[in-house]
């Protein structure tokens, strides 16, 4: 199975960015996992984590390692 790297960014809302100057921040990872595909990599990476983030604000990044 291939190796993937998974990271999750939290994006500020438009209001937070304008009023508070908030920027994206890394809330998870990067974490290397072995999985069949990129979706499986995300699941494998976050299982067991206590990640509490608004799904509307998150950006999930998945990168396969070159073979």
Buried (B, 14 or more C-beta within 10 A) or exposed (E): EBBBBBBBBBBBEEEEEEEEEBEEEEBBBBBEBEBEEBEBBBEBBBEEEEEEEEEEBBEBBBBEEEE
